[in-house]
Amino acid sequence: MNLPSHGANPHYLYEKIGLAMPKNIIDFSANINPLGPPGILKEHWNSFYEQMQVYPDPEGRILKRQIAENEKISEQEVLLGNGAAELLALVGRMLAGKKVLLIQPTFSEYEKICRANGCEIHYYIMNDLNWQLDLEKITEIIKHVDAVFLCNPNNPTGIYYKKEALLVLLKACVKHNCYFILDEAFYDFVPFYENMIPEQKNYPFLIIVRSMTKMFSIPGIRLGYMVANASVIKKMAELQPHWSLNSIALKTGELLLEEKAFVAETIQYVEKEKQVLVPFYAKMGFTITNSQSNFYLLKDPLYDKQHDFLHFLLKEGIVARHTYNYPGLDGRWLRFAIKNRQENERLQGVMTKWMKTQR
Ligand SMILES: Cc1ncc(COP(=O)(O)O)c(C=O)c1O
């Protein structure tokens, strides 16, 4: 199934499938905050015009210092990126030719960057009945690889793995000189998130990657950061193009790091939506993942592959994320972002219509 490999930009999906794109589509395939960007960005929009006319600080000192202060670490342990995507690409370059373990199903970029850098790729595939990490099995594989990628909460399932489990894997990584790349692109949506950054001191092989584009709805601006051992950060910084972050992204980041109330409001909003959606899906007979994030996997258990269901939704103007390019899912689930009440209501209407045609 040769469908686009990412969510967002739904016209590509309609084009590939050969369907006319309805006028009023709702894109549930991009996992972006349903509240949109915080108001502070609009308030400062005009000042960005000034920023545009100067070269950005290639070190992004102010933002870096802010992150370091927030996390009680040194600036030497922080690297800013043109989105988490750039930081992951740098990790890929650092791991060129090495053996890597991907815990699947997960974000498809890990595999892409590892392949681009000639890595030898190993998989641990989670069972899609419970999505458990079999710590014993993974620890065994860690003995034979140079790096392991884990996404927490995991994209596409939304499942959050507790710190206790991650520490078991980290211990194995330290013992076997294996990097642990922890992608926390969606960490700030998790209601009871346990911060892993303090563990960096105890586990020098830990590399944490965070995105600011999801929580703050700025995928078009591109901003993320990485926390790792100072020597790893130095190595990555040497691989990064000069002025990789533009001055608007830097200024935006400085403003957004202060938006703690907005993050709390978002968590509350998403939780409230889940309280509506979870019982609705249960009542209708759909199966969904126990997500701790702002997206979830869903399937109609009557079918193995969700191909016809995806088509039906697209015709109705509902864009879901297909899962054909996720090893371990292979099209058996669809991923949906949690959007605002009005949009979720329309989704519920279309879901009801589907069930009526099927049962
Ligand atoms: C798990 C995960 N990590 C990283 C990224 C990249 O984020 P950014 O927009 O900051 O580049 C994404 C984007 O979809 C993602 O889903």
The ligand as an SDF file (V2000), in Angstrom:
LIG
                    3D

 16 16  0  0  0  0  0  0  0  0999 V2000
    7.2450   11.0520   17.7680 C   0  0  0  0  0  0  0  0  0  0  0  0
    7.6690   12.2420   17.0040 C   0  0  0  0  0  0  0  0  0  0  0  0
    8.9090   12.7100   17.1750 N   0  0  0  0  0  0  0  0  0  0  0  0
    9.3370   13.7920   16.5120 C   0  0  0  0  0  0  0  0  0  0  0  0
    8.5320   14.4430   15.6050 C   0  0  0  0  0  0  0  0  0  0  0  0
    9.0560   15.6350   14.8760 C   0  0  0  0  0  0  0  0  0  0  0  0
    8.6170   16.7980   15.5270 O   0  0  0  0  0  0  0  0  0  0  0  0
    8.9750   18.2360   15.0270 P   0  0  0  0  0  0  0  0  0  0  0  0
    7.7480   18.8200   14.4350 O   0  0  0  0  0  0  0  0  0  0  0  0
    9.4170   18.9790   16.2600 O   0  0  0  0  0  0  0  0  0  0  0  0
   10.0890   18.1150   14.0520 O   0  0  0  0  0  0  0  0  0  0  0  0
    7.2410   13.9790   15.3720 C   0  0  0  0  0  0  0  0  0  0  0  0
    6.3670   14.6320   14.3940 C   0  0  0  0  0  0  0  0  0  0  0  0
    5.3370   14.1660   14.0120 O   0  0  0  0  0  0  0  0  0  0  0  0
    6.7950   12.8560   16.1050 C   0  0  0  0  0  0  0  0  0  0  0  0
    5.5700   12.3580   15.9330 O   0  0  0  0  0  0  0  0  0  0  0  0
  1  2  1  0
  2  3  1  0
  2 15  2  0
  3  4  2  0
  4  5  1  0
  5  6  1  0
  5 12  2  0
  6  7  1  0
  7  8  1  0
  8  9  2  0
  8 10  1  0
  8 11  1  0
 12 13  1  0
 12 15  1  0
 13 14  2  0
 15 16  1  0
M  END
$$$$
